[in-house]
Amino acid sequence: MENKKTINLISLGCAKNLVDSEILLGGLNKSGLNITKNIEKADTVVINTCGFLDIAREESIDVILNAAELKKKGSLKELVVMGCLSERYPDELEKELPEIDRIFGSNDHNQIVSFLTGKDFAKDDPLFFRSLLTPRHYAYLKIAEGCDNGCSFCSIPLMRGLQKSRTISSIISEAENLIHKGTKELLIIAQDSTSYGWDLKKKVYLSDLLYELNKLDGIDWIKIHYAHPAHLSQRIIDAIAKCDKVCNYLDMPIQHSSDDILKSMKRGLGKEGIINRISRLRNAVPDIALRTTLIVGYPGETEENFEELKEFIKDTRFDRLGVFTYSEEDGTSAANLNDDIPRQIKDQRKNEILELQHEISLENNEAFVGETLKVIVDKSGESISVGRSEFDSPDIDNIVHINGKVQKGEFCNVQITEVNEYELIGDVVL
């Protein structure tokens, strides 16, 4: 009888990486390999790495080193590394970490399964048997790979290549497959979702895709992530407003608000352009929740630039906001600039932005007291359940604490009675 390998898969980094891991896991399951969530019980570990920021690279290296120690002890036989870090630095990893048996890129799913099974991998598209690592009621839907934008600070095009959009028909087919498995919420992701379809032989737009997804039975919520403000066209704004299943939510990283910094970042849109896009969005969808991401400590960011950014945040009042300190990325145009902001100043600026957003978030949340919101339940306990409103995505946004037990994956109406900066608390309304 054949002794099948037992595989442990570790997925690091962003939601786009998670989808790659789910596709690989689907292929591994289809091939009949044993899968375990416990690395101590595995013969082989596959680590899907992130290489985008220094903190993510450090985490990836730490996880690889931990697995290498298990291999030295003899409890682990095989160490396989894939993903953005290995795509970017394969020679360095091979030289510095000889414990790694094989190194693959982000999209080498077929080759990885072939290596692990010793057989040619079947030509079936793994998307059709993708194994979710999220709860089944929500799933990320990757509509494109790579990026054509030349943002000065970003190494994604170096790791993932230029944009390669999927056809609408293939995306709809995957969405239908996810619905069949019980998915009720689709989270649309790409490096730049707003430029989706521009590279296809027959050019299409994100708006075209949204109208098609909106027709699907079985889906309640559709959320859009990683919109680029320079590419947020009126046709996309109109589609968000018209499609009833598209949530009043948009994740749109602006990165900064100072024209000098935005120009150096090569963002393709200045401060007034960003204000214009936000104004058009809020006019078309008055209740929309806007999430954004910022970078502080970018080379040459003066105190005046930073104060301008703080004033912009006060004026705009984003509903959700994340902030990173600038991290120099090899091979990017910003790497040629003098990284002249001390670490301490970068951290201080980050903390100031977060404190400012804490106040805004609390004030925004207080407006929900007494309101009743539709909530999807992510966790169910005996006395407390945890969910999200349409204004929140998993892991990065607000949560709703629900007094009482509600079935995981179900929708319920919750009347909000208390709030803090990042949580709403309430009771089920029958």
C-alpha positions in Angstrom: 0.0 0.0 0.0 1.4 3.5 -1.0 2.5 5.6 1.9 1.2 9.0 1.1 2.9 12.2 2.3 1.3 14.3 5.0 1.5 18.0 4.1 1.3 21.1 6.3 0.6 24.3 4.4 1.4 27.7 6.0 0.0 30.8 4.2 1.6 34.2 5.0 0.8 37.7 3.8 -2.2 39.2 2.0 -5.5 37.9 0.8 -4.1 37.4 -2.7 -1.5 35.0 -1.2 -4.3 33.2 0.6 -6.1 32.5 -2.6 -2.9 31.1 -4.1 -2.7 28.8 -1.0 -6.3 27.8 -1.4 -5.7 26.8 -5.1 -2.7 24.8 -4.1 -4.6 23.1 -1.3 -7.3 22.2 -3.8 -4.7 20.5 -6.0 -3.1 18.7 -3.0 -6.5 17.4 -1.9 -7.4 16.3 -5.5 -4.1 14.4 -5.6 -5.0 12.4 -2.5 -2.2 13.7 -0.3 -2.9 13.8 3.4 -3.3 17.4 4.8 -2.6 18.4 8.4 -2.9 21.7 10.2 -0.3 20.6 12.7 3.3 21.0 11.5 4.5 18.5 14.1 2.5 15.7 12.3 3.7 16.6 8.8 6.3 14.9 6.6 6.4 18.0 4.4 5.7 21.7 5.0 4.9 24.1 2.2 5.4 27.8 3.1 3.7 30.4 1.0 5.8 33.5 1.7 5.2 37.2 1.5 8.0 39.5 0.3 6.3 42.9 0.0 7.5 44.7 3.2 10.5 44.2 5.4 8.3 43.1 8.3 6.6 40.5 6.1 9.9 39.3 4.8 11.2 38.9 8.4 8.1 36.9 9.3 8.6 34.6 6.3 12.2 34.0 7.1 11.4 33.3 10.7 8.8 30.7 9.7 11.2 29.1 7.3 13.9 28.9 10.0 11.4 27.3 12.4 10.6 24.7 9.8 14.3 24.2 9.1 14.9 23.4 12.8 12.2 20.7 12.7 13.9 19.3 9.7 17.3 19.2 11.5 15.6 17.3 14.4 14.3 14.7 11.9 10.6 15.3 12.6 10.2 17.0 9.2 11.5 15.4 6.0 10.8 18.0 3.3 10.7 21.9 3.2 9.1 23.6 0.2 9.0 27.4 -0.2 6.8 29.3 -2.6 5.3 32.8 -3.0 6.5 36.4 -3.4 9.7 36.1 -1.3 10.9 33.1 -3.3 9.8 34.7 -6.6 12.0 37.7 -5.7 15.0 36.2 -4.0 15.3 32.5 -5.1 19.1 32.5 -5.3 19.6 34.2 -1.9 17.2 31.7 -0.2 18.9 28.8 -1.8 22.3 30.0 -0.6 21.4 31.1 2.9 18.9 28.3 3.7 20.2 25.0 2.4 17.5 23.2 4.4 15.0 24.2 1.7 14.4 21.3 -0.6 12.7 23.2 -3.4 11.8 26.8 -4.2 8.8 27.8 -6.4 7.2 31.0 -7.5 3.7 32.3 -6.7 1.9 30.5 -9.5 3.7 27.2 -9.8 0.8 25.2 -8.4 1.1 22.4 -11.0 4.9 22.0 -10.5 4.5 22.0 -6.7 2.0 19.2 -6.7 4.1 17.3 -9.3 7.1 17.6 -7.0 5.2 16.4 -3.9 3.5 13.5 -5.7 6.3 12.5 -8.0 3.7 12.4 -10.8 2.7 14.7 -13.7 -0.1 16.9 -12.3 -3.5 16.5 -14.0 -4.4 19.3 -16.3 -7.6 20.1 -14.5 -7.8 23.7 -13.4 -7.3 23.7 -9.6 -9.8 26.6 -9.4 -12.6 24.1 -9.8 -11.5 22.3 -6.6 -10.1 25.2 -4.7 -10.1 24.4 -0.9 -11.1 27.4 1.2 -9.0 28.4 4.1 -11.6 30.9 5.2 -15.0 30.0 6.7 -17.1 28.8 3.8 -19.6 31.7 4.0 -17.0 34.2 2.6 -14.3 33.8 0.0 -11.8 36.0 -1.8 -12.2 36.2 -5.6 -9.0 37.1 -7.4 -9.9 38.8 -10.7 -6.3 39.6 -11.9 -2.7 38.9 -11.2 0.2 41.3 -11.4 0.2 45.1 -11.8 0.9 47.6 -14.5 1.3 50.6 -12.2 4.8 52.0 -11.6 4.4 53.2 -8.0 7.9 54.1 -6.9 7.7 52.3 -3.5 6.1 49.0 -4.7 7.9 45.8 -5.7 4.7 43.9 -6.6 5.3 44.2 -10.4 8.8 42.8 -9.9 7.4 39.8 -8.0 4.1 39.2 -9.7 4.7 40.7 -13.2 2.4 42.9 -15.3 -1.3 42.7 -15.0 -3.0 39.6 -16.3 -6.8 39.8 -15.9 -9.0 36.8 -15.9 -12.0 36.6 -18.3 -15.4 37.5 -16.9 -16.6 34.0 -17.8 -13.9 32.3 -15.8 -14.5 34.6 -12.8 -18.3 33.9 -12.9 -17.6 30.2 -13.2 -15.5 30.3 -10.0 -18.0 32.4 -8.2 -20.8 29.9 -9.0 -18.6 27.1 -7.7 -18.0 29.0 -4.5 -21.8 29.7 -4.1 -22.4 25.9 -4.6 -20.0 25.4 -1.6 -22.0 27.8 0.6 -20.2 31.2 0.0 -22.5 34.2 0.6 -20.0 37.0 0.5 -17.4 37.6 -2.3 -14.4 39.8 -1.6 -13.0 41.0 -4.9 -9.2 41.4 -4.9 -6.4 42.2 -7.4 -3.3 44.4 -7.1 -5.4 47.1 -8.8 -9.1 46.1 -9.1 -10.1 49.3 -10.9 -7.8 48.6 -13.9 -9.3 45.1 -14.3 -9.9 44.0 -17.9 -7.8 46.7 -19.6 -5.3 44.1 -20.7 -7.7 41.6 -22.2 -7.9 41.1 -25.9 -11.5 42.3 -25.8 -11.2 45.1 -23.3 -13.7 45.1 -20.4 -14.0 47.0 -17.2 -14.6 46.3 -13.5 -18.1 47.7 -13.9 -18.9 45.0 -16.5 -17.8 42.3 -14.1 -19.8 43.8 -11.2 -23.0 43.8 -13.3 -22.5 40.1 -14.1 -21.7 39.1 -10.5 -24.7 41.1 -9.3 -26.9 38.7 -11.3 -25.8 35.6 -9.4 -28.3 33.9 -7.1 -27.0 32.9 -3.7 -24.6 35.8 -3.2 -25.7 38.5 -0.7 -22.7 40.7 -0.5 -19.9 41.7 -2.9 -17.0 43.9 -1.6 -14.4 45.6 -3.7 -10.8 45.8 -2.5 -7.6 47.6 -3.7 -9.2 50.3 -5.9 -6.6 52.8 -7.3 -8.0 56.4 -7.0 -6.5 57.3 -10.4 -8.4 54.5 -12.1 -11.7 54.9 -10.2 -13.9 55.9 -13.2 -17.4 57.2 -13.1 -18.6 53.9 -14.8 -17.3 52.0 -11.8 -18.8 54.4 -9.3 -22.2 54.1 -11.1 -21.9 50.3 -11.0 -21.3 50.3 -7.2 -24.4 52.5 -6.8 -26.6 50.5 -9.1 -25.7 46.9 -8.1 -27.7 46.0 -5.0 -25.4 43.2 -4.0 -22.3 45.4 -4.1 -21.8 46.6 -0.5 -21.6 50.2 0.4 -17.8 49.7 1.0 -14.7 50.4 -0.9 -11.1 49.7 0.0 -9.1 52.5 -1.8 -5.5 53.0 -0.7 -4.5 56.7 -1.4 -1.0 56.3 0.2 -0.6 60.1 0.9 -2.3 63.5 0.2 0.7 65.8 -0.4 1.2 66.6 -4.1 4.9 66.5 -3.7 4.9 63.0 -2.2 2.2 61.7 -4.5 4.2 62.9 -7.5 7.4 61.2 -6.2 5.4 58.0 -5.5 4.2 58.1 -9.2 0.6 57.7 -8.1 -0.8 59.4 -11.2 -3.2 61.5 -9.3 -2.8 64.6 -7.0 -4.6 65.7 -3.9 -7.4 67.5 -5.7 -8.0 64.4 -7.9 -8.3 62.2 -4.8 -10.8 64.7 -3.3 -12.7 64.6 -6.5 -13.0 60.8 -6.6 -14.1 60.7 -2.9 -16.7 63.4 -3.5 -18.1 61.6 -6.5 -18.3 58.3 -4.6 -20.1 59.9 -1.6 -22.5 61.7 -3.9 -23.4 58.5 -5.7 -23.4 56.2 -2.6 -24.1 58.4 0.4 -23.7 55.6 2.9 -20.5 54.2 1.5 -17.7 53.2 4.0 -14.3 54.1 2.7 -11.2 52.2 3.8 -7.8 53.6 2.9 -4.1 52.8 3.5 -1.3 55.3 4.0 2.5 55.4 3.9 4.4 57.7 6.3 8.1 58.3 6.4 8.5 58.2 2.6 11.8 59.7 1.5 11.7 63.5 1.6 8.4 63.6 3.6 8.7 66.9 5.5 6.9 68.0 8.6 4.8 70.2 6.4 3.9 67.2 4.2 2.9 65.2 7.2 0.8 67.9 8.7 -1.0 68.3 5.4 -1.7 64.5 5.5 -3.2 64.8 9.0 -5.4 67.7 8.0 -6.6 65.7 5.0 -7.5 62.8 7.3 -9.4 65.2 9.6 -11.3 66.6 6.7 -12.0 63.4 4.8 -12.9 61.2 7.8 -12.2 57.8 6.4 -14.3 55.0 8.0 -11.4 52.6 8.1 -7.7 53.4 7.9 -4.4 51.5 7.9 -0.9 53.0 8.0 2.5 51.6 7.2 5.9 53.1 7.7 8.0 53.4 4.5 10.2 50.4 3.8 12.8 50.5 1.1 12.2 47.8 -1.6 15.1 46.7 -3.8 14.7 47.4 -7.5 12.0 50.1 -7.0 12.6 53.7 -8.2 12.2 54.9 -4.6 15.2 52.8 -3.6 17.3 55.4 -5.4 16.1 58.1 -3.1 17.7 58.9 0.2 15.7 57.1 2.9 16.2 60.1 5.2 13.4 59.8 7.8 14.7 58.2 11.0 13.0 55.1 12.2 11.8 56.8 15.4 10.2 59.6 13.4 8.5 57.1 11.1 7.0 55.3 14.0 6.0 58.5 15.7 4.1 59.7 12.6 2.4 56.3 12.3 1.2 56.5 15.9 -0.1 60.1 15.4 -2.1 59.0 12.4 -3.5 56.0 14.3 -4.5 58.2 17.3 -6.2 60.6 15.0 -8.1 57.8 13.3 -9.1 56.3 16.7 -11.0 59.5 17.4 -12.7 59.5 14.0 -13.6 55.8 14.2 -15.2 56.3 17.6 -17.2 59.3 16.5 -18.3 57.4 13.3 -19.3 54.3 15.4 -21.3 56.4 17.9 -23.6 57.3 15.1 -24.7 53.6 14.8 -26.0 53.5 18.4 -29.8 52.7 18.1 -29.4 51.6 14.5 -30.2 48.1 13.3 -27.6 46.6 10.9 -27.6 43.4 8.8 -24.7 41.3 10.1 -23.0 38.1 8.9 -21.7 35.9 11.7 -18.1 34.8 11.6 -17.9 33.1 15.0 -20.5 31.6 17.2 -20.3 31.1 21.0 -22.8 30.1 23.6 -23.4 33.6 24.9 -21.6 35.8 22.4 -21.3 35.7 18.6 -19.0 37.8 16.4 -19.9 39.2 13.0 -19.5 42.0 10.5 -21.7 44.6 8.8 -21.6 45.4 5.1 -19.2 48.1 6.0 -16.5 45.7 7.2 -14.2 43.1 5.7 -12.7 40.2 7.6 -9.6 40.6 9.8 -8.9 44.3 8.9 -12.1 46.2 9.9 -14.7 46.6 12.7 -16.4 43.6 14.3 -19.9 43.4 15.7 -20.3 41.6 19.1 -23.7 40.0 19.2 -25.3 39.2 22.5 -26.4 35.6 22.2 -25.8 32.5 20.0 -26.2 32.9 16.3 -25.3 30.2 13.8 -21.9 30.8 12.1 -22.4 31.9 8.4 -25.9 33.2 8.9 -27.2 36.7 8.6 -29.1 38.4 11.3 -30.3 41.9 12.2 -28.5 43.5 15.2 -29.6 46.6 17.0 -26.5 48.5 18.2 -26.5 49.4 21.9 -22.8 50.2 22.6 -19.6 51.0 20.6 -15.9 51.6 20.9 -13.3 52.6 18.3 -13.4 49.3 16.5 -16.4 47.3 17.8 -20.1 47.6 17.7 -22.1 45.7 20.4 -25.8 44.8 20.1 -28.7 42.5 20.4 -30.4 40.4 17.7 -33.7 41.8 16.4 -36.1 39.0 15.4 
